[in-house]
Amino acid sequence: MELSLGFPRRARPARAGRTASGPRIHRALTRLGRNPLVLRAVLCILLAVLLLGGGWLWLRDSSVVSVRHVHISGVHGVDASEIRAALDVAARRMTTMDFNIGALRSAAAPFMVVSELRVTTSFPHTVHIQVTERLPVAALSSAGQRTAVAADGTVLGPALLSSSLPLVNGSVEPSPGARVSEAGVLAGVTVLGAAPAPLEPFVARVFNGSEGLTVAMRNGLLVYFGNDVRPHAKWLSLARVLAAPSAAGAWYVDVRVPERPAAGLSGSSASTPVQTSASDPTAAALAATLAAAVSGGSTASQGPNESSSPGAAEAARPPASEASPSGAGESASETPPSPAPGG
């Protein structure tokens, strides 16, 4: 005789979520079936959501909101017409409700001068495109070739070269669209990119000399920057020195410490500290004063805190012998005079 004794099995605990959700859904459907008004309201809401979603998908890509008016600003230079045409064609392929900024950037990618695009759409057919450009600040000379370079070191190509661009020498020839890798070249274009607009035409070249990074003006004036740290403060310090009567006839200005500029005057073997007023105007107002001094403007139109002097106009004005573009390049490559002791 065989006896089999079975062991009692433990019942698996039911999952609370499954056991609870099933009856809840069933009860909710039962209530909806008993109340026709509630059921109709729910069905109407679901139908409206489907219609609105489908209508939105249809409208955002339909001709009802297609781009028809494209307004472009911030474009200058020799490639301006080509950039405008490329952006206009790309924008008109889209709608104001489904505008793809990536496609617009792809259209502007062949133009290295374009740095940034900002787009604003106006319903139903208008698009405003604001272009930020990388303007050339220097002519990079390397391996016997010249190319325009922006302040961030981007190589813009020879098409954007002009005789007014200051010269920066390098040893490696980068390809257009690339960024220069030489530290000295990057420091030079950084300083040039921070130059006030009225002083830009008077800069001949930037080089590394005995006093560090040095800016040579077209009339022979040397400006010792030392490095590319705080370039805006150093340009402002230079502008204040040029506007000071005590700096008339200076052949170099030392702005390595912008708070304590010094000038080397003709006939002096030592640097002369230049006293500048603490109530000097801002960089923009002072740059406007220098521009008026260089162009021969009268002091009657200047503010009470602005002053122009013969030294400012004399130090910034390029010599009359530099009338041709080739003359500017040749004078820029000459060896600068040795600084005075203590400069």
Secondary structure, 3 states (H helix, E strand, C coil): CCCCCCCCCCCCCCCHHHHHHHHHHHHHHHHHHHCHHHHHHHHHHHHHHHHHHHHHHHHHCCHHHECCEEEEECCCCCCHHHHHHHHHHHHCCCECCECCHHHHHHHHCCCCCEEEEEEEEECCCEEEEEEEECCEEEEEEECCEEEEEECCCEEEEHHHCCCCCCEEECCCCCCCCCECCCHHHHHHHHHHHCCCHHHHHHEEEEEEECCEEEEEECCCCEEEEECCCCHHHHHHHHHHHHHCHHHCCEEEEECCCCCCCEEEECCCCCCEECCCCCCCCCHHHHHHHHHHHHCCCCHHHCCCCCCCCHHHHHHHCCCCCCCCHHHHHHHHCCCCCCCCCCC
